[in-house]
Amino acid sequence: MRLMIVGRLNGQLSTATKIAMDRGARVSHADTIDTAIDALRSGRGADLLMVDVALDIAALSRRLSAEHIHVPIVACGVVTDARAAVAAIQAGAKEYIPLPPDAELIAAVLEAVASEDHNLICRDGAMKRVIELADQIAGSEASVLITGESGVGKEVMARHVHGKSGRRDAPFISVNCAAIPENLLESELFGHEKGAFTGAIARRIGKFEEANGGTLLLDEISEMDVRLQAKLLRALQEREIDRVGGTKPIRVNIRIIATSNRDLAAEVKAGRFREDLLYRLNVVNLRLPSLRERKADILALAEHFIAKYAAANAVPNRPLSEGARGVLLAHAWPGNVRELENTMHRAVLLAQGDEINSDAIRLPDGTRVGALGATGGDRAREAREAAEAANRGLVGRTVADVERDLILQTLDHCLGNRTHAANILGISIRTLRNKLKQYSDEGLKVPPPGDPARASAY
């Protein structure tokens, strides 16, 4: 993890730096907000900013937002300065660390705010074969395409390949192509010169240059606009890029890993993805099996997440009961490892007694996993009746009307959480945003992101 410390931290700078480095962080330092912004613009990126609470954190947050630099902030200050701590959180800081710094507290904050669990937990033969292939090709310079359903762990696999490669000590930079608006993605990838467009107040180094010498992950690449795909193809072929508004090409030395939860061959046939770019990316394809295809991993992953969240929430690390194990193995896990992780986090919080029993294995709405129908016959009858009722309700309606109701009802079910709704619907967050904008323009009431208000105008 790359940590940038901003300010002097009341004379505790060297102590905080040593603690962070002992925890595996690569640490840089900036005396002021201006020097921190300059460093981030120049490509000396960071995964987390540790900022002296005496500095203007609100101004820093505004400047980062204005330049579309996405990096979390943790404020640091003397333990008695509660007012400053509250002000820092209100200004955009994720956490507050009192000084002098405590080693365990810094370690916990670094893990909670800026890092993810990148361990590959594997017992199933299907997944082991994918890992063996990944290990075999990791040392090469070949581009890698990682495919699979949402939530199977494509980014975790990308980090595994990087960690096994000769570039392991160089940057690993990830760009979510679905999460960044089209008009900003080009600048995010290739950077821009001052004045290249409205809001370009200074030169900004893009992710290609930031990843120079290392690995660039293009997450959900199928969501990239076809026009931008052409520029990406040139960058891969020529190993050089052009900043937006730039006048000369810039050489880069990176390895590309791309991920997609879509069938890119089908996207090519539909005209939404360039065939020549697919060939360039798909030198090696790592297809990650869904969790229902790797049953042997379910309990291993569940136990891993139980230990992780029991420690994070300071509760006992309880074993799974036999009933809970049966429920986990029987569930289809449409959200794959991501869904399992969230389910086990809830189970850790809901469990009572000495074990995590089946009653604690619940869906986000509180429904017990596997609670529908006591027998296979019951479940079949319920499914048949539901299908018949659904068919009766569809007669005489247009496809657009049915799609609109499905999207709005799913968003309502997810309490306005658009990422969760997009995963359930099997569409990209960008597609969902475009649909919701269309409905809003048509006069329908669409809740803003995260708003739990019900979307009542179906």
C-alpha positions as CSV (number, residue, x, y, z in Angstrom):
1,M,0.0,0.0,0.0
2,R,1.2,3.5,-0.8
3,L,0.8,6.0,2.1
4,M,1.4,9.7,1.8
5,I,1.8,11.6,5.0
6,V,0.9,15.3,4.7
7,G,2.1,17.8,7.3
8,R,4.4,17.5,10.3
9,L,2.0,15.5,12.6
10,N,3.0,17.5,15.7
11,G,6.5,16.2,15.5
12,Q,5.3,12.6,15.3
13,L,6.2,12.2,11.6
14,S,9.1,9.8,12.0
15,T,7.2,7.6,14.4
16,A,4.1,7.3,12.2
17,T,6.3,6.7,9.2
18,K,8.2,3.8,10.9
19,I,4.9,2.2,12.1
20,A,3.4,2.4,8.6
21,M,6.6,1.0,7.0
22,D,6.7,-1.8,9.5
23,R,3.2,-2.7,8.4
24,G,4.3,-3.0,4.8
25,A,3.3,0.4,3.5
26,R,5.4,2.5,1.1
27,V,5.6,5.9,2.6
28,S,6.1,9.3,1.0
29,H,5.9,12.8,2.6
30,A,4.5,16.2,1.6
31,D,4.9,19.2,3.9
32,T,1.8,21.0,2.6
33,I,-1.4,20.5,0.7
34,D,0.0,22.1,-2.4
35,T,3.0,19.8,-2.5
36,A,0.7,16.8,-1.9
37,I,-1.5,17.8,-4.8
38,D,1.6,18.3,-7.0
39,A,2.8,14.9,-6.1
40,L,-0.5,13.2,-6.9
41,R,-0.7,15.1,-10.2
42,S,2.8,14.0,-11.2
43,G,2.0,10.3,-10.9
44,R,3.5,9.7,-7.5
45,G,0.1,8.2,-6.4
46,A,-1.1,7.1,-3.0
47,D,-3.7,4.7,-1.8
48,L,-4.2,6.7,1.5
49,L,-3.4,10.2,2.7
50,M,-2.6,10.6,6.4
51,V,-3.1,14.4,7.0
52,D,-2.2,16.6,9.9
53,V,-5.5,17.8,11.3
54,A,-4.0,21.3,11.6
55,L,-4.1,21.6,7.8
56,D,-7.2,22.6,5.9
57,I,-8.7,19.2,5.2
58,A,-11.9,20.6,3.7
59,A,-9.8,22.5,1.1
60,L,-7.8,19.4,0.4
61,S,-11.0,17.4,-0.2
62,R,-12.4,20.0,-2.5
63,R,-9.2,20.1,-4.6
64,L,-9.0,16.3,-4.9
65,S,-12.7,16.2,-6.0
66,A,-12.2,19.1,-8.5
67,E,-9.3,17.2,-10.1
68,H,-11.0,13.8,-9.9
69,I,-8.3,12.4,-7.7
70,H,-9.9,9.6,-5.7
71,V,-7.9,8.8,-2.5
72,P,-9.2,8.4,1.1
73,I,-8.0,10.8,3.8
74,V,-7.2,9.9,7.5
75,A,-6.7,12.9,9.8
76,C,-4.2,12.9,12.7
77,G,-3.9,15.2,15.6
78,V,-3.4,15.5,19.4
79,V,-5.6,13.2,21.5
80,T,-7.4,16.1,23.3
81,D,-8.4,18.0,20.1
82,A,-11.9,16.4,19.8
83,R,-13.4,19.5,18.0
84,A,-10.7,19.3,15.3
85,A,-11.4,15.6,14.9
86,V,-15.1,16.1,14.4
87,A,-14.4,18.9,11.9
88,A,-12.0,16.7,10.0
89,I,-14.5,13.9,9.6
90,Q,-17.2,16.5,8.5
91,A,-14.7,17.8,6.0
92,G,-14.2,14.4,4.3
93,A,-11.7,12.4,6.4
94,K,-12.6,8.7,6.7
95,E,-11.0,8.3,10.2
96,Y,-9.2,10.2,12.9
97,I,-6.0,8.9,14.6
98,P,-4.9,10.6,17.8
99,L,-1.3,11.4,18.4
100,P,1.2,10.1,19.6
101,P,0.3,7.3,17.2
102,D,-0.5,3.8,18.4
103,A,0.9,1.0,16.3
104,E,-2.2,-1.3,16.4
105,L,-4.6,1.6,15.7
106,I,-2.6,2.7,12.7
107,A,-2.5,-0.9,11.4
108,A,-6.3,-1.2,11.9
109,V,-7.0,2.0,10.1
110,L,-4.7,1.2,7.2
111,E,-6.4,-2.1,6.7
112,A,-9.9,-0.8,7.1
113,V,-9.6,2.3,4.9
114,A,-7.1,1.6,2.2
115,S,-6.5,-2.1,1.8
116,E,-8.5,-5.1,0.8
117,D,-8.3,-8.8,1.5
118,H,-6.3,-10.1,-1.5
119,N,-5.6,-13.6,-0.3
120,L,-6.6,-16.5,-2.6
121,I,-8.5,-19.0,-0.5
122,C,-8.7,-22.2,-2.6
123,R,-9.5,-25.9,-1.9
124,D,-11.6,-26.7,-5.0
125,G,-9.9,-28.4,-8.0
126,A,-11.6,-26.1,-10.5
127,M,-10.1,-23.0,-8.9
128,K,-6.7,-24.7,-8.3
129,R,-6.4,-25.3,-12.0
130,V,-7.0,-21.6,-12.7
131,I,-4.4,-20.6,-10.1
132,E,-1.9,-23.1,-11.6
133,L,-2.3,-21.4,-15.0
134,A,-2.0,-18.0,-13.5
135,D,1.2,-18.9,-11.8
136,Q,2.6,-20.4,-15.0
137,I,2.1,-17.2,-17.0
138,A,2.6,-14.6,-14.3
139,G,6.3,-14.2,-15.1
140,S,5.7,-13.4,-18.7
141,E,4.8,-10.0,-20.2
142,A,1.6,-11.3,-21.9
143,S,-1.6,-9.4,-21.5
144,V,-4.2,-11.2,-19.4
145,L,-8.0,-11.2,-19.7
146,I,-9.7,-12.4,-16.5
147,T,-13.4,-13.3,-17.0
148,G,-16.2,-14.5,-14.7
149,E,-19.4,-13.4,-13.0
150,S,-19.5,-10.4,-10.7
151,G,-18.1,-11.1,-7.3
152,V,-15.9,-14.1,-8.2
153,G,-12.7,-12.3,-7.3
154,K,-11.3,-11.1,-10.6
155,E,-9.3,-8.2,-9.0
156,V,-7.9,-10.6,-6.4
157,M,-6.7,-12.8,-9.2
158,A,-5.2,-9.8,-11.0
159,R,-3.2,-8.8,-7.9
160,H,-2.1,-12.4,-7.5
161,V,-0.7,-12.4,-11.1
162,H,1.1,-9.1,-10.4
163,G,2.5,-10.4,-7.1
164,K,4.0,-13.5,-8.9
165,S,5.4,-11.4,-11.7
166,G,8.8,-9.7,-12.2
167,R,6.9,-6.4,-11.7
168,R,5.8,-7.2,-8.1
169,D,7.8,-4.4,-6.6
170,A,6.5,-1.8,-9.1
171,P,3.0,-0.2,-8.9
172,F,-0.2,-2.1,-9.3
173,I,-2.8,0.5,-10.5
174,S,-6.5,-0.3,-10.9
175,V,-9.0,1.6,-13.0
176,N,-12.7,0.7,-12.8
177,C,-13.9,1.5,-16.3
178,A,-17.6,1.2,-15.3
179,A,-17.4,3.6,-12.4
180,I,-15.8,6.6,-14.2
181,P,-18.0,8.7,-16.5
182,E,-17.1,8.4,-20.2
183,N,-16.0,12.0,-20.5
184,L,-13.5,11.6,-17.7
185,L,-12.2,8.1,-18.4
186,E,-9.8,9.2,-21.2
187,S,-8.2,11.8,-18.9
188,E,-8.1,9.3,-16.0
189,L,-6.2,6.8,-18.2
190,F,-3.9,9.0,-20.2
191,G,-3.7,12.2,-18.2
192,H,-4.1,15.7,-19.5
193,E,-2.3,19.0,-20.0
194,K,-3.2,22.2,-18.3
195,G,-6.1,23.9,-20.2
196,A,-6.9,20.8,-22.2
197,F,-10.6,21.2,-21.2
198,T,-12.7,23.1,-18.7
199,G,-11.5,22.2,-15.2
200,A,-8.0,21.1,-16.3
201,I,-6.3,23.6,-14.0
202,A,-2.9,21.8,-14.1
203,R,-1.1,19.0,-15.8
204,R,-2.3,15.6,-14.5
205,I,-0.5,12.3,-14.9
206,G,-2.8,9.5,-15.9
207,K,-3.0,5.9,-14.8
208,F,-0.8,4.6,-17.6
209,E,2.1,6.8,-16.5
210,E,1.4,6.1,-12.8
211,A,1.7,2.4,-13.5
212,N,4.9,2.8,-15.5
213,G,7.2,-0.2,-14.8
214,G,4.3,-2.1,-13.2
215,T,0.8,-3.4,-13.9
216,L,-2.3,-1.6,-15.0
217,L,-5.7,-3.3,-14.3
218,L,-8.5,-2.2,-16.5
219,D,-11.5,-3.5,-14.5
220,E,-14.8,-4.2,-16.4
221,I,-13.2,-3.1,-19.7
222,S,-16.4,-4.0,-21.6
223,E,-17.9,-0.8,-20.3
224,M,-15.4,1.4,-22.2
225,D,-16.7,3.5,-25.1
226,V,-15.7,2.2,-28.5
227,R,-14.0,5.5,-29.4
228,L,-11.7,5.2,-26.4
229,Q,-11.1,1.6,-27.2
230,A,-9.3,2.7,-30.3
231,K,-6.9,4.9,-28.3
232,L,-6.3,2.1,-25.9
233,L,-5.5,-0.3,-28.7
234,R,-2.9,2.2,-30.0
235,A,-1.4,2.5,-26.5
236,L,-1.0,-1.3,-26.3
237,Q,0.4,-1.7,-29.7
238,E,2.9,1.2,-29.7
239,R,3.6,1.2,-25.9
240,E,3.1,5.0,-25.9
241,I,0.3,7.3,-25.0
242,D,-0.9,10.9,-25.7
243,R,-2.1,13.0,-22.8
244,V,-5.4,14.9,-23.5
245,G,-4.2,18.2,-25.0
246,G,-0.7,16.9,-25.3
247,T,1.6,17.5,-28.3
248,K,4.0,14.6,-28.1
249,P,3.7,10.9,-27.3
250,I,5.0,9.4,-24.0
251,R,6.6,6.0,-23.8
252,V,5.3,3.7,-21.1
253,N,6.4,0.2,-19.9
254,I,3.4,-1.6,-18.4
255,R,1.7,-4.9,-18.3
256,I,-2.1,-4.8,-19.0
257,I,-4.6,-7.0,-17.1
258,A,-8.2,-6.6,-18.0
259,T,-11.4,-8.0,-16.5
260,S,-14.9,-8.4,-17.7
261,N,-18.1,-10.1,-16.5
262,R,-19.5,-10.1,-20.0
263,D,-19.0,-12.3,-23.0
264,L,-16.6,-10.1,-25.0
265,A,-17.0,-12.3,-28.2
266,A,-20.7,-11.5,-28.0
267,E,-19.9,-7.9,-27.4
268,V,-17.7,-7.9,-30.5
269,K,-20.6,-9.3,-32.6
270,A,-22.9,-6.7,-31.2
271,G,-20.5,-3.9,-32.3
272,R,-19.8,-2.8,-28.7
273,F,-16.3,-4.0,-28.5
274,R,-13.4,-3.9,-30.9
275,E,-12.3,-7.3,-32.2
276,D,-8.7,-6.3,-32.6
277,L,-8.6,-5.0,-29.0
278,L,-10.0,-8.3,-27.8
279,Y,-7.2,-10.2,-29.6
280,R,-4.6,-7.8,-28.1
281,L,-5.9,-8.3,-24.5
282,N,-6.8,-12.0,-24.7
283,V,-3.3,-13.5,-25.0
284,V,-4.1,-15.5,-21.9
285,N,-7.7,-16.0,-20.5
286,L,-8.2,-16.8,-16.9
287,R,-11.9,-17.8,-16.4
288,L,-12.8,-17.8,-12.8
289,P,-15.5,-20.3,-11.9
290,S,-18.6,-19.1,-10.0
291,L,-18.8,-20.1,-6.4
292,R,-21.5,-22.6,-7.2
293,E,-19.0,-24.3,-9.5
294,R,-16.4,-24.5,-6.7
295,K,-18.4,-25.9,-3.8
296,A,-15.3,-27.0,-1.9
297,D,-14.3,-23.4,-1.5
298,I,-17.5,-22.2,0.2
299,L,-16.8,-23.4,3.7
300,A,-13.1,-22.4,3.5
301,L,-14.0,-18.9,2.4
302,A,-16.8,-18.7,5.0
303,E,-14.4,-19.6,7.8
304,H,-11.9,-17.1,6.5
305,F,-14.5,-14.3,6.5
306,I,-15.7,-15.3,10.0
307,A,-12.3,-14.9,11.4
308,K,-11.7,-11.6,9.6
309,Y,-15.0,-10.0,10.8
310,A,-14.9,-11.4,14.3
311,A,-11.5,-9.7,14.8
312,A,-12.7,-6.5,13.1
313,N,-15.8,-6.3,15.4
314,A,-14.2,-7.6,18.6
315,V,-16.5,-10.5,18.9
316,P,-15.7,-14.3,19.5
317,N,-14.6,-16.3,16.5
318,R,-17.4,-18.9,16.6
319,P,-17.4,-22.1,14.5
320,L,-20.2,-22.9,12.0
321,S,-22.8,-25.4,13.1
322,E,-23.6,-28.4,10.9
323,G,-26.9,-26.8,10.0
324,A,-25.2,-23.5,8.9
325,R,-22.7,-25.5,6.8
326,G,-25.6,-27.2,5.0
327,V,-27.3,-23.9,4.3
328,L,-24.1,-22.4,2.9
329,L,-23.5,-25.4,0.6
330,A,-27.1,-25.5,-0.7
331,H,-27.3,-21.8,-1.6
332,A,-26.7,-20.8,-5.2
333,W,-24.6,-17.6,-4.4
334,P,-25.6,-15.5,-7.4
335,G,-23.3,-12.7,-6.0
336,N,-20.4,-15.2,-5.6
337,V,-17.6,-14.6,-3.1
338,R,-18.7,-10.9,-2.6
339,E,-22.1,-12.1,-1.5
340,L,-20.7,-14.8,0.7
341,E,-18.4,-12.3,2.4
342,N,-21.3,-10.0,3.2
343,T,-23.4,-12.9,4.4
344,M,-20.7,-14.0,6.8
345,H,-20.1,-10.5,8.0
346,R,-23.9,-10.4,8.9
347,A,-23.7,-13.8,10.5
348,V,-20.8,-12.8,12.8
349,L,-22.9,-9.9,14.0
350,L,-26.2,-11.8,14.3
351,A,-24.9,-15.1,15.9
352,Q,-25.7,-16.0,19.5
353,G,-24.3,-18.8,21.6
354,D,-21.2,-20.8,21.0
355,E,-21.8,-21.4,17.3
356,I,-22.9,-19.6,14.1
357,N,-26.1,-21.5,13.4
358,S,-28.4,-21.4,10.3
359,D,-30.6,-18.7,11.8
360,A,-27.7,-16.2,11.5
361,I,-27.2,-16.9,7.8
362,R,-29.5,-14.2,6.4
363,L,-30.0,-12.2,3.2
364,P,-29.6,-8.4,3.3
365,D,-33.4,-7.9,4.0
366,G,-33.2,-10.2,7.0
367,T,-34.7,-13.3,5.3
368,R,-33.0,-16.5,6.3
369,V,-31.0,-18.2,3.5
370,G,-32.9,-21.3,2.4
371,A,-36.0,-20.4,4.4
372,L,-38.4,-20.5,1.4
373,G,-40.4,-23.8,1.4
374,A,-39.8,-26.7,3.7
375,T,-39.5,-29.3,0.9
376,G,-38.5,-29.6,-2.7
377,G,-42.1,-30.0,-3.6
378,D,-43.1,-26.8,-1.8
379,R,-40.3,-24.9,-3.5
380,A,-41.3,-26.2,-6.9
381,R,-45.0,-25.3,-6.3
382,E,-44.1,-21.8,-5.1
383,A,-41.9,-21.3,-8.1
384,R,-44.6,-22.5,-10.6
385,E,-47.3,-20.3,-9.0
386,A,-45.0,-17.3,-9.0
387,A,-44.1,-17.9,-12.7
388,E,-47.8,-18.2,-13.6
389,A,-48.7,-15.0,-11.7
390,A,-45.8,-13.2,-13.4
391,N,-46.9,-14.3,-16.8
392,R,-50.4,-13.1,-16.3
393,G,-49.1,-9.7,-15.2
394,L,-47.0,-9.4,-18.3
395,V,-49.7,-9.9,-20.9
396,G,-50.4,-6.7,-22.8
397,R,-47.4,-4.8,-21.6
398,T,-44.4,-3.6,-23.6
399,V,-40.8,-4.8,-23.0
400,A,-39.8,-1.3,-22.1
401,D,-42.5,-1.1,-19.4
402,V,-41.5,-4.4,-17.9
403,E,-37.8,-3.5,-17.9
404,R,-38.6,-0.1,-16.2
405,D,-40.6,-1.8,-13.5
406,L,-38.0,-4.4,-12.9
407,I,-35.2,-1.8,-12.6
408,L,-37.1,0.5,-10.3
409,Q,-38.4,-2.4,-8.1
410,T,-34.9,-3.8,-7.8
411,L,-33.6,-0.4,-6.8
412,D,-36.3,-0.1,-4.3
413,H,-35.4,-3.5,-2.9
414,C,-31.8,-2.3,-2.5
415,L,-32.8,0.8,-0.7
416,G,-31.4,3.0,-3.5
417,N,-28.0,1.3,-3.5
418,R,-27.2,1.4,-7.3
419,T,-24.2,-0.8,-7.2
420,H,-26.1,-3.6,-5.5
421,A,-29.1,-3.2,-7.8
422,A,-26.8,-3.3,-10.9
423,N,-25.3,-6.6,-9.6
424,I,-28.7,-8.2,-9.1
425,L,-29.9,-7.1,-12.5
426,G,-26.7,-8.3,-14.2
427,I,-26.0,-4.9,-15.9
428,S,-23.2,-2.4,-15.5
429,I,-23.6,0.5,-13.1
430,R,-23.2,2.8,-16.2
431,T,-26.2,1.2,-17.9
432,L,-28.2,1.5,-14.7
433,R,-27.4,5.2,-14.4
434,N,-28.3,5.8,-18.0
435,K,-31.7,4.0,-17.6
436,L,-32.5,6.0,-14.4
437,K,-31.6,9.3,-16.1
438,Q,-34.0,8.3,-18.9
439,Y,-36.8,7.6,-16.4
440,S,-36.1,10.8,-14.5
441,D,-36.3,12.8,-17.8
442,E,-39.6,11.1,-18.5
443,G,-41.0,12.5,-15.2
444,L,-40.7,9.3,-13.1
445,K,-39.6,9.7,-9.5
446,V,-36.1,8.1,-9.1
447,P,-34.4,8.1,-5.7
448,P,-30.9,9.6,-5.6
449,P,-28.0,7.2,-5.0
450,G,-28.3,5.6,-1.5
451,D,-31.7,7.2,-0.8
452,P,-33.9,4.6,1.0
453,A,-37.0,6.4,-0.2
454,R,-39.2,4.1,-2.1
455,A,-39.5,4.5,-5.9
456,S,-43.2,4.7,-5.9
457,A,-43.9,5.9,-9.5
458,Y,-43.8,2.5,-11.2
